[in-house]
Amino acid sequence: MSAALKAKIADVFEEPGCEVNQGKTAKARKAGCTKQLTPGAAAGGCAFDGAKIALQPIVDVAHLVHGPIACEGNSWDNRHSASSGSQVYRTGFTTDINELDVIYGAEKRLFKAIREIVEKVDPPAIFVYQTCVTGLIGDDIEAVCQRASEKFGKPVIPVNAPGFAGPKNLGNKLGAEALLDYVIGTVEPAYTTPTDINIIGEYNLSGELWQVKPLLDALGVRVLSCISGDGRYNEVASAHRAKANMMVCSKSMINIATKMQQRWGIPYFEGSFYGIADMSQTLREIARLLIEQGADADLARRTEALIAAEEARAWDRIRAYRTQLTGKRVLLITGGVKSWSVVAALQEAGLEVVGTSVKKSTKEDKEKIKEIMGDDAHMIDDMTPRQMYAMLRDAKADIMLSGGRSQFVALKARMPWMDINQERHHAFAGYEGMVTMVEEIHKALFNPVWQQVRTPAPWATVADPMLV
Ligand code: SF4
């Protein structure tokens, strides 16, 4: 690993905005947060994958992967990040290096690839991603990018997060560092308003940002840039002129928020778009920060009025499902989405939550779950697929909400399942999102296919081994 990359990783681990990090001793902090991976075990994405996930939602940029073609194949479009315009981000660009490049170096090939993109696509910027092989043979992507920027007169940004640097999470942060080093602060916005904000760590999965943006529009709050969902290069580059930053609950790009505070004095808060109470709290926080920064104090009153109207409308629509959903039991195995914010909406629709995972929850999250579900809250730290299967097979739950990896457990038990993690196809953010979630649960539970798959096949004379 190059000295520059080592220094960058050390810098990323020194995170003032992370309580876990700050709670460690200086020695433990130096060791970093990366867990040593077990060879041969499924380990999730690599650092390159993490950087790509974090930056690819910038839609008008060409994302060029410098490495063997499999790296691009691994990471291309694996989430449903939506765009309201340009589709350049969905084109897979790669240098696709071969054996000779490994022997002689692939810097020239990279330069040619950049030229080809400029000639054929002409995007406002090109992001170049380092990968393991090109990192190991010592290709200097920073130098190539600098030369290409000068030659073609447009930003060519190196994203130095080769897979071997660490896990996906670290890659998210290294991707964010590339924005801090080369992008944010390089363009001035055409105009500014006292209510400009940035939303950081929101990827517009299945168009979730668009469930929230109308609310901000109604309040007269302008999203100067979203990093990175449905983002545009020039918007991200002018993000330093915002009055406040919102950090979306996952801490994947916290370094952007903390460093923008240090460099440009932009205050930030951490909020969430998931769950009705959380959405309202987030709107209140945005208003509070903007007023502190000089926006009209009437914003607070307008925010409360909007919250009251939107909450009432959402609860009414959720309650409409009560008669049919009352008594149905849900097993909730969530990843990134905070489980307690979802629990409240499920309960309002009459659903009973029989268990919720707390693997990634903080202490406060667990307290909150207890508060909402009572002392008998069934919190699951880690559940094996076998346990999930037994729970569904014995009909202790009627539906499972989880990430894509557990879907086959539910399908094997012939029970409905719904995806609520990153790969989901429906948008669950804001007030509208919670209504959609309840609607989708209703659809899954009452889909006639379950009746059919549970009926024994006409030729089945012995007990079906699948059901044993
Ligand atoms: S960057 Fe490395 S670990 Fe990541 S996909 Fe490419 S070869 Fe695999």
Boltz pocket constraint, residues with backbone or C-beta under 6 A from the ligand:
constraints:
  - pocket:
      binder: B
      contacts: [[A, 46], [A, 47], [A, 48], [A, 49], [A, 67], [A, 70], [A, 71], [A, 74], [A, 130], [A, 131], [A, 132], [A, 133], [A, 161], [A, 162], [A, 163], [A, 164]]
      max_distance: 6.0
